[in-house]
């Protein structure tokens, strides 16, 4: 059996075709029906490598986040290097490699939002909640995330609350929303 941890495992496996790796997912696939859901999406796309993002979206919605075994499984099934799958999973802000909170706050750090003060929003939020970007509260209620750009530049600074884009946000508005989630 081969268990991969992201800290060293993916670094060691970058560039290696995953067909040479025994994934724990292969042995748990029979027990975990969620892998069958992934198989349906992969088969529907004829195992095309260009379906990677669609498959990762389905994997995340099915598993809640993209855990090690899932990334290895997807790489094997699509015959892609694990480094490519990991690269895509870490590039897009909609993908998460760890469990997220019940609520998600994504602060846009794109150029327009940054110029309009998104970094200050993030600082005030960190001061008020103790959460740094990429962290989830200890009680699992809130995850604080950042994105390179969410495509709402005309509404800068923009924040995404549980999938809903809100523009022209102030630090007070963001802090109020996130602290209300923490008090639920």
Phi and psi restraints in degrees (value plus and minus 20) as a CYANA .aco file:
   2 UNK   PHI    -150.1  -110.1
   2 UNK   PSI      93.1   133.1
   3 UNK   PHI    -125.5   -85.5
   3 UNK   PSI     110.0   150.0
   4 UNK   PHI    -129.2   -89.2
   4 UNK   PSI     109.5   149.5
   5 UNK   PHI    -125.6   -85.6
   5 UNK   PSI     121.9   161.9
   6 UNK   PHI     -84.1   -44.1
   6 UNK   PSI     -49.0    -9.0
   7 UNK   PHI     -81.8   -41.8
   7 UNK   PSI     -66.2   -26.2
   8 UNK   PHI    -135.9   -95.9
   8 UNK   PSI     -55.9   -15.9
   9 UNK   PHI     -76.4   -36.4
   9 UNK   PSI     -67.8   -27.8
  10 UNK   PHI     -91.0   -51.0
  10 UNK   PSI     -52.3   -12.3
  11 UNK   PHI     -83.3   -43.3
  11 UNK   PSI     -63.2   -23.2
  12 UNK   PHI     -89.2   -49.2
  12 UNK   PSI     -49.0    -9.0
  13 UNK   PHI    -114.4   -74.4
  13 UNK   PSI     -25.3    14.7
  14 UNK   PHI     -74.4   -34.4
  14 UNK   PSI     110.4   150.4
  15 UNK   PHI      65.7   105.7
  15 UNK   PSI     -30.8     9.2
  16 UNK   PHI    -107.8   -67.8
  16 UNK   PSI     111.5   151.5
  17 UNK   PHI     -83.8   -43.8
  17 UNK   PSI     110.6   150.6
  18 UNK   PHI     -92.2   -52.2
  18 UNK   PSI     -27.6    12.4
  19 UNK   PHI     -86.4   -46.4
  19 UNK   PSI     -32.9     7.1
  20 UNK   PHI    -114.2   -74.2
  20 UNK   PSI     -18.8    21.2
  21 UNK   PHI    -128.4   -88.4
  21 UNK   PSI     113.3   153.3
  22 UNK   PHI    -106.1   -66.1
  22 UNK   PSI      99.1   139.1
  23 UNK   PHI    -113.7   -73.7
  23 UNK   PSI     119.5   159.5
  24 UNK   PHI     -81.0   -41.0
  24 UNK   PSI     -44.2    -4.2
  25 UNK   PHI     -81.1   -41.1
  25 UNK   PSI     -50.9   -10.9
  26 UNK   PHI     -81.5   -41.5
  26 UNK   PSI     -59.4   -19.4
  27 UNK   PHI    -100.5   -60.5
  27 UNK   PSI     -47.5    -7.5
  28 UNK   PHI    -112.8   -72.8
  28 UNK   PSI     -29.5    10.5
  29 UNK   PHI     -77.7   -37.7
  29 UNK   PSI     -62.2   -22.2
  30 UNK   PHI     -82.3   -42.3
  30 UNK   PSI     -58.2   -18.2
  31 UNK   PHI     -99.4   -59.4
  31 UNK   PSI     -53.0   -13.0
  32 UNK   PHI    -123.9   -83.9
  32 UNK   PSI      84.5   124.5
  33 UNK   PHI     -85.3   -45.3
  33 UNK   PSI     -35.9     4.1
  34 UNK   PHI     -84.4   -44.4
  34 UNK   PSI     -48.2    -8.2
  35 UNK   PHI     -87.0   -47.0
  35 UNK   PSI     -48.7    -8.7
  36 UNK   PHI     -87.3   -47.3
  36 UNK   PSI     -53.0   -13.0
  37 UNK   PHI     -83.6   -43.6
  37 UNK   PSI     -61.9   -21.9
  38 UNK   PHI     -83.6   -43.6
  38 UNK   PSI     -60.5   -20.5
  39 UNK   PHI     -79.0   -39.0
  39 UNK   PSI     -57.8   -17.8
  40 UNK   PHI     -83.0   -43.0
  40 UNK   PSI     -65.4   -25.4
  41 UNK   PHI     -85.5   -45.5
  41 UNK   PSI     -61.8   -21.8
  42 UNK   PHI     -83.9   -43.9
  42 UNK   PSI     -64.3   -24.3
  43 UNK   PHI     -85.6   -45.6
  43 UNK   PSI     -60.5   -20.5
  44 UNK   PHI     -79.0   -39.0
  44 UNK   PSI     -52.4   -12.4
  45 UNK   PHI    -116.4   -76.4
  45 UNK   PSI      -7.0    33.0
  46 UNK   PHI      36.5    76.5
  46 UNK   PSI      14.6    54.6
  47 UNK   PHI      35.2    75.2
  47 UNK   PSI       6.7    46.7
  48 UNK   PHI     -89.6   -49.6
  48 UNK   PSI     116.7   156.7
  49 UNK   PHI     -86.8   -46.8
  49 UNK   PSI     -48.2    -8.2
  50 UNK   PHI     -94.5   -54.5
  50 UNK   PSI     -19.8    20.2
  51 UNK   PHI    -112.1   -72.1
  51 UNK   PSI     -11.7    28.3
  52 UNK   PHI     -73.4   -33.4
  52 UNK   PSI     -68.9   -28.9
  53 UNK   PHI     -83.6   -43.6
  53 UNK   PSI     -62.2   -22.2
  54 UNK   PHI     -81.7   -41.7
  54 UNK   PSI     -63.0   -23.0
  55 UNK   PHI     -85.0   -45.0
  55 UNK   PSI     -61.7   -21.7
  56 UNK   PHI     -85.0   -45.0
  56 UNK   PSI     -58.1   -18.1
  57 UNK   PHI     -80.3   -40.3
  57 UNK   PSI     -65.4   -25.4
  58 UNK   PHI     -84.8   -44.8
  58 UNK   PSI     -60.5   -20.5
  59 UNK   PHI     -81.2   -41.2
  59 UNK   PSI     -64.3   -24.3
  60 UNK   PHI     -87.6   -47.6
  60 UNK   PSI     -60.8   -20.8
  61 UNK   PHI     -88.2   -48.2
  61 UNK   PSI     -47.6    -7.6
  62 UNK   PHI    -101.8   -61.8
  62 UNK   PSI     -64.3   -24.3
  63 UNK   PHI    -116.2   -76.2
  63 UNK   PSI     -34.7     5.3
  64 UNK   PHI      74.3   114.3
  64 UNK   PSI     -47.7    -7.7
  65 UNK   PHI    -184.5  -144.5
  65 UNK   PSI     151.6   191.6
  66 UNK   PHI    -116.8   -76.8
  66 UNK   PSI      68.1   108.1
  67 UNK   PHI     -97.5   -57.5
  67 UNK   PSI     146.3   186.3
  68 UNK   PHI     -69.0   -29.0
  68 UNK   PSI     -73.7   -33.7
  69 UNK   PHI     -79.8   -39.8
  69 UNK   PSI     -56.0   -16.0
  70 UNK   PHI     -88.7   -48.7
  70 UNK   PSI     -63.4   -23.4
  71 UNK   PHI     -83.2   -43.2
  71 UNK   PSI     -61.6   -21.6
  72 UNK   PHI     -83.6   -43.6
  72 UNK   PSI     -63.5   -23.5
  73 UNK   PHI     -81.8   -41.8
  73 UNK   PSI     -67.1   -27.1
  74 UNK   PHI     -81.5   -41.5
  74 UNK   PSI     -63.8   -23.8
  75 UNK   PHI     -79.0   -39.0
  75 UNK   PSI     -64.7   -24.7
  76 UNK   PHI     -83.9   -43.9
  76 UNK   PSI     -67.4   -27.4
  77 UNK   PHI     -85.6   -45.6
  77 UNK   PSI     -54.9   -14.9
  78 UNK   PHI    -113.9   -73.9
  78 UNK   PSI     -19.1    20.9
  79 UNK   PHI      34.6    74.6
  79 UNK   PSI      29.4    69.4
  80 UNK   PHI    -136.1   -96.1
  80 UNK   PSI     131.8   171.8
  81 UNK   PHI     -83.7   -43.7
  81 UNK   PSI     120.6   160.6
  82 UNK   PHI     -77.2   -37.2
  82 UNK   PSI     -54.4   -14.4
  83 UNK   PHI     -81.7   -41.7
  83 UNK   PSI     -55.6   -15.6
  84 UNK   PHI     -90.1   -50.1
  84 UNK   PSI     -63.5   -23.5
  85 UNK   PHI     -82.8   -42.8
  85 UNK   PSI     -65.4   -25.4
  86 UNK   PHI     -83.2   -43.2
  86 UNK   PSI     -60.5   -20.5
  87 UNK   PHI     -80.6   -40.6
  87 UNK   PSI     -64.3   -24.3
  88 UNK   PHI     -87.2   -47.2
  88 UNK   PSI     -63.2   -23.2
  89 UNK   PHI     -83.6   -43.6
  89 UNK   PSI     -51.0   -11.0
  90 UNK   PHI    -112.4   -72.4
  90 UNK   PSI     -37.7     2.3
  91 UNK   PHI     -94.6   -54.6
  91 UNK   PSI     -65.5   -25.5
  92 UNK   PHI    -106.6   -66.6
  92 UNK   PSI     110.6   150.6
  93 UNK   PHI     -89.1   -49.1
  93 UNK   PSI     -36.1     3.9
  94 UNK   PHI     -96.3   -56.3
  94 UNK   PSI     -33.1     6.9
  95 UNK   PHI    -117.6   -77.6
  95 UNK   PSI     122.3   162.3
  96 UNK   PHI    -148.9  -108.9
  96 UNK   PSI     116.8   156.8
  97 UNK   PHI    -114.4   -74.4
  97 UNK   PSI     -19.2    20.8
  98 UNK   PHI    -161.6  -121.6
  98 UNK   PSI     139.1   179.1
  99 UNK   PHI     -78.3   -38.3
  99 UNK   PSI     119.3   159.3
 100 UNK   PHI    -121.0   -81.0
 100 UNK   PSI     147.4   187.4
 101 UNK   PHI     -92.6   -52.6
 101 UNK   PSI     153.5   193.5
 102 UNK   PHI     -82.7   -42.7
 102 UNK   PSI     -51.1   -11.1
 103 UNK   PHI    -142.7  -102.7
 103 UNK   PSI     126.4   166.4
 104 UNK   PHI    -144.1  -104.1
 104 UNK   PSI     113.8   153.8
 105 UNK   PHI    -139.5   -99.5
 105 UNK   PSI      97.1   137.1
 106 UNK   PHI    -133.0   -93.0
 106 UNK   PSI      95.2   135.2
 107 UNK   PHI    -114.5   -74.5
 107 UNK   PSI     105.2   145.2
 108 UNK   PHI     -97.0   -57.0
 108 UNK   PSI     111.2   151.2
 109 UNK   PHI    -134.5   -94.5
 109 UNK   PSI       0.2    40.2
 110 UNK   PHI     -83.0   -43.0
 110 UNK   PSI     148.5   188.5
 111 UNK   PHI     -74.8   -34.8
 111 UNK   PSI     -71.6   -31.6
 112 UNK   PHI     -81.9   -41.9
 112 UNK   PSI     -64.5   -24.5
 113 UNK   PHI     -87.5   -47.5
 113 UNK   PSI     -59.2   -19.2
 114 UNK   PHI     -82.9   -42.9
 114 UNK   PSI     -64.8   -24.8
 115 UNK   PHI     -82.6   -42.6
 115 UNK   PSI     -53.0   -13.0
 116 UNK   PHI    -107.3   -67.3
 116 UNK   PSI     -15.7    24.3
 117 UNK   PHI      87.1   127.1
 117 UNK   PSI      -0.6    39.4
 118 UNK   PHI     -84.9   -44.9
 118 UNK   PSI     -50.2   -10.2
 119 UNK   PHI     -86.8   -46.8
 119 UNK   PSI     -54.1   -14.1
 120 UNK   PHI     -88.0   -48.0
 120 UNK   PSI     -57.9   -17.9
 121 UNK   PHI     -77.5   -37.5
 121 UNK   PSI     -65.7   -25.7
 122 UNK   PHI     -83.5   -43.5
 122 UNK   PSI     -62.5   -22.5
 123 UNK   PHI     -82.3   -42.3
 123 UNK   PSI     -67.3   -27.3
 124 UNK   PHI     -82.6   -42.6
 124 UNK   PSI     -59.4   -19.4
 125 UNK   PHI     -85.1   -45.1
 125 UNK   PSI     -61.4   -21.4
 126 UNK   PHI     -84.2   -44.2
 126 UNK   PSI     -61.7   -21.7
 127 UNK   PHI     -82.2   -42.2
 127 UNK   PSI     -63.6   -23.6
 128 UNK   PHI     -95.1   -55.1
 128 UNK   PSI     -51.8   -11.8
 129 UNK   PHI    -132.1   -92.1
 129 UNK   PSI     -39.0     1.0
 130 UNK   PHI      60.6   100.6
 130 UNK   PSI     -17.5    22.5
 131 UNK   PHI    -111.8   -71.8
 131 UNK   PSI     116.3   156.3
 132 UNK   PHI    -122.1   -82.1
 132 UNK   PSI     142.0   182.0
 133 UNK   PHI     -78.3   -38.3
 133 UNK   PSI     116.0   156.0
 134 UNK   PHI      69.7   109.7
 134 UNK   PSI     -22.0    18.0
 135 UNK   PHI    -120.7   -80.7
 135 UNK   PSI     136.0   176.0
 136 UNK   PHI    -137.7   -97.7
 136 UNK   PSI     119.9   159.9
 137 UNK   PHI     -79.6   -39.6
 137 UNK   PSI     132.2   172.2
 138 UNK   PHI     -77.7   -37.7
 138 UNK   PSI     -52.5   -12.5
 139 UNK   PHI    -104.3   -64.3
 139 UNK   PSI     -20.8    19.2
 140 UNK   PHI      55.7    95.7
 140 UNK   PSI      -6.3    33.7
 141 UNK   PHI    -100.4   -60.4
 141 UNK   PSI     -57.2   -17.2
 142 UNK   PHI    -157.2  -117.2
 142 UNK   PSI     117.2   157.2
 143 UNK   PHI    -134.0   -94.0
 143 UNK   PSI     113.9   153.9
 144 UNK   PHI    -126.9   -86.9
 144 UNK   PSI      96.1   136.1
 145 UNK   PHI    -143.9  -103.9
 145 UNK   PSI     145.2   185.2
 146 UNK   PHI    -149.7  -109.7
 146 UNK   PSI     139.1   179.1
 147 UNK   PHI    -155.8  -115.8
 147 UNK   PSI     128.9   168.9
 148 UNK   PHI     -85.5   -45.5
 148 UNK   PSI     -60.8   -20.8
 149 UNK   PHI    -186.1  -146.1
 149 UNK   PSI     114.3   154.3
 150 UNK   PHI    -124.4   -84.4
 150 UNK   PSI     -18.6    21.4
 151 UNK   PHI      61.1   101.1
 151 UNK   PSI      -0.4    39.6
 152 UNK   PHI    -138.9   -98.9
 152 UNK   PSI      26.4    66.4
 153 UNK   PHI     -79.2   -39.2
 153 UNK   PSI     -54.0   -14.0
 154 UNK   PHI     -89.2   -49.2
 154 UNK   PSI     -33.5     6.5
 155 UNK   PHI    -125.8   -85.8
 155 UNK   PSI      -7.7    32.3
 156 UNK   PHI     -77.0   -37.0
 156 UNK   PSI     123.3   163.3
 157 UNK   PHI     -99.5   -59.5
 157 UNK   PSI     119.3   159.3
 158 UNK   PHI    -130.1   -90.1
 158 UNK   PSI     127.0   167.0
 159 UNK   PHI    -155.3  -115.3
 159 UNK   PSI     122.3   162.3
 160 UNK   PHI    -127.5   -87.5
 160 UNK   PSI      98.4   138.4
 161 UNK   PHI    -125.2   -85.2
 161 UNK   PSI      93.5   133.5
 162 UNK   PHI      26.1    66.1
 162 UNK   PSI      25.0    65.0
 163 UNK   PHI      68.3   108.3
 163 UNK   PSI     -26.1    13.9
 164 UNK   PHI    -123.0   -83.0
 164 UNK   PSI     102.5   142.5
 165 UNK   PHI     -99.1   -59.1
 165 UNK   PSI     108.6   148.6
 166 UNK   PHI    -145.6  -105.6
 166 UNK   PSI     107.4   147.4
 167 UNK   PHI    -123.8   -83.8
 167 UNK   PSI     150.0   190.0
 168 UNK   PHI      31.6    71.6
 168 UNK   PSI      26.3    66.3
 169 UNK   PHI    -100.5   -60.5
 169 UNK   PSI     124.0   164.0
 170 UNK   PHI    -124.8   -84.8
 170 UNK   PSI     142.9   182.9
 171 UNK   PHI     -79.9   -39.9
 171 UNK   PSI     -61.2   -21.2
 172 UNK   PHI     -81.9   -41.9
 172 UNK   PSI     -61.1   -21.1
 173 UNK   PHI     -84.2   -44.2
 173 UNK   PSI     -63.8   -23.8
 174 UNK   PHI     -86.3   -46.3
 174 UNK   PSI     -66.5   -26.5
 175 UNK   PHI     -81.4   -41.4
 175 UNK   PSI     -63.4   -23.4
 176 UNK   PHI     -80.4   -40.4
 176 UNK   PSI     -65.6   -25.6
 177 UNK   PHI     -83.7   -43.7
 177 UNK   PSI     -69.4   -29.4
 178 UNK   PHI     -89.5   -49.5
 178 UNK   PSI     -60.0   -20.0
 179 UNK   PHI     -87.3   -47.3
 179 UNK   PSI     -50.3   -10.3
 180 UNK   PHI     -85.8   -45.8
 180 UNK   PSI     -56.8   -16.8
 181 UNK   PHI     -84.4   -44.4
 181 UNK   PSI     -61.0   -21.0
 182 UNK   PHI     -86.4   -46.4
 182 UNK   PSI     -45.2    -5.2
 183 UNK   PHI    -110.2   -70.2
 183 UNK   PSI     -26.0    14.0
